């Protein structure tokens, strides 16, 4: 089905109304009645939040690269801590400095970004399935076990925040990790 979507073969028509229904229709066509169970114990909000989470998780592919870059700046700073560099302010020479301080400043900036990514990841790495529209579902679910099986650190609690699935995506955009189209 992923390949069908990538080839543009899964279309949304007036009859299917939106992407959720189009997916359900396609799954039912391919799998039979079991395809209609895609909404079992989850709402569209859960699904949207999860898809946004996948998109945000892709942005974290730069996490390791940022860490490596920060490490390289730290190594450079240690190696060149005695190499003098004139400091400038307002286009004038100011206090003497060194290349180590220059590189350490860049490393610190990258580390601050990594700290923000880490905090954001802790909010994204929660399984929304079963939270529904913020009120939960009328089924006995072991949401923590579902979260574990799906690779999340924990399950979200059903609350009104689950109706704001795009807030994490916006936070990542604000950090400059995702390009706007």
C-alpha positions in Angstrom: 0.0 0.0 0.0 2.9 2.3 0.7 4.0 2.0 -2.9 0.5 2.8 -4.1 0.5 6.0 -2.1 4.0 6.9 -3.3 2.9 6.3 -7.0 -0.1 8.5 -6.4 -2.6 5.6 -6.9 -4.4 6.2 -3.7 -6.7 9.1 -4.5 -9.3 11.0 -2.5 -12.6 11.3 -4.3 -15.9 12.9 -3.3 -17.1 9.5 -2.2 -14.1 9.0 0.1 -14.2 12.5 1.5 -10.8 12.6 3.0 -7.5 10.7 3.5 -8.7 8.7 6.4 -11.7 7.3 4.5 -9.7 6.8 1.4 -7.2 4.7 3.3 -10.0 2.7 5.0 -11.6 2.0 1.6 -8.3 1.0 0.1 -7.5 -1.3 3.0 -10.9 -2.9 2.9 -10.6 -3.5 -0.8 -7.2 -5.1 -0.3 -7.8 -7.0 3.0 -11.5 -7.5 3.1 -13.6 -6.6 6.2 -10.5 -6.4 8.5 -9.5 -3.2 6.6 -12.5 -1.5 8.1 -11.0 -2.0 11.6 -8.4 0.6 11.1 -10.4 2.9 13.4 -10.8 0.3 16.1 -9.8 2.0 19.4 -8.5 5.2 17.8 -9.8 8.3 16.2 -8.7 10.4 13.3 -7.0 12.7 15.8 -4.9 9.7 17.0 -4.0 8.9 13.4 -3.1 12.5 12.5 -1.0 12.9 15.6 0.8 9.7 14.8 1.5 10.7 11.2 2.7 14.1 12.4 4.9 12.3 14.9 6.4 10.2 12.1 7.1 13.4 10.1 8.7 15.0 13.2 10.8 11.9 13.8 12.3 12.2 10.4 13.6 15.6 11.4 15.5 14.0 14.2 17.7 12.2 11.6 19.9 15.3 12.0 20.3 14.7 15.7 23.4 12.6 15.3 24.9 14.9 12.7 24.5 17.9 15.1 26.2 15.9 17.8 29.1 15.0 15.6 29.5 18.6 14.4 29.5 19.8 18.1 32.1 17.2 18.9 34.2 18.3 16.0 34.0 21.9 17.2 35.0 20.8 20.7 38.0 18.9 19.3 39.0 21.9 17.3 38.7 24.1 20.3 41.0 21.9 22.4 43.6 21.7 19.6 43.6 25.4 18.9 43.1 26.9 22.3 46.4 28.7 22.2 46.1 30.0 18.6 45.4 33.7 18.9 42.6 35.3 17.1 41.8 39.0 17.3 38.3 39.7 18.6 36.3 42.3 16.8 33.3 44.4 17.8 31.6 47.0 15.6 34.3 46.4 12.9 37.1 47.3 15.4 39.6 45.1 17.1 38.6 44.4 20.6 39.8 41.8 23.2 42.3 39.2 22.1 40.8 35.8 21.7 41.7 32.4 20.4 40.4 29.9 17.9 39.5 27.6 20.7 37.0 30.1 22.2 35.6 30.7 18.7 35.0 27.0 18.1 33.7 26.4 21.6 31.0 29.0 21.1 29.7 27.1 18.0 29.8 23.9 19.9 27.8 25.4 22.7 25.2 26.7 20.3 24.8 23.3 18.7 24.5 21.6 22.2 21.7 24.0 23.1 19.9 23.0 19.9 20.4 19.3 20.8 19.0 20.0 24.3 15.9 21.5 22.7 15.6 18.5 20.3 15.9 16.1 23.2 13.1 17.8 25.1 10.9 17.9 22.0 11.5 14.2 21.4 10.4 13.3 24.9 7.0 14.9 24.0 6.7 13.3 20.6 7.8 9.8 21.7 4.4 9.0 23.1 1.8 6.7 21.6 -1.5 8.5 21.0 -3.5 5.5 19.8 -6.6 5.0 22.0 -6.7 8.6 23.3 -9.4 9.3 20.6 -10.6 12.9 20.6 -9.3 13.5 24.1 -11.9 11.4 25.9 -10.5 7.9 25.4 -12.4 4.9 23.9 -15.0 2.6 25.4 -12.8 -0.4 25.1 -10.5 -2.1 27.6 -7.1 -1.3 26.2 -3.6 -1.8 27.5 -2.3 1.4 26.0 1.1 1.1 27.7 1.6 -2.3 26.1 0.4 -1.0 22.7 2.9 1.9 23.1 5.7 -0.6 23.9 4.8 -2.9 20.9 4.9 0.1 18.6 8.2 1.4 19.9 7.1 4.4 22.0 8.5 5.2 25.4 4.9 5.6 26.8 1.3 6.3 25.9 -0.2 9.7 26.0 -3.0 10.3 28.5 -6.4 11.0 26.9 -6.7 14.7 27.3 -7.6 17.7 25.2 -3.9 18.2 24.2 -4.4 15.2 21.9 -6.6 17.4 19.7 -3.5 19.5 18.9 -1.5 17.0 16.9 0.4 19.5 14.8 1.9 21.5 17.7 5.1 19.4 17.8 5.5 19.8 14.0 5.3 23.5 14.5 7.9 23.4 17.2 10.3 21.5 14.9 9.7 24.0 12.1 10.4 26.9 14.6 13.7 25.2 15.3 14.5 25.3 11.5 14.7 21.5 11.2 11.9 21.2 8.6 11.6 23.2 5.4 8.3 24.7 4.6 7.0 24.1 1.1 
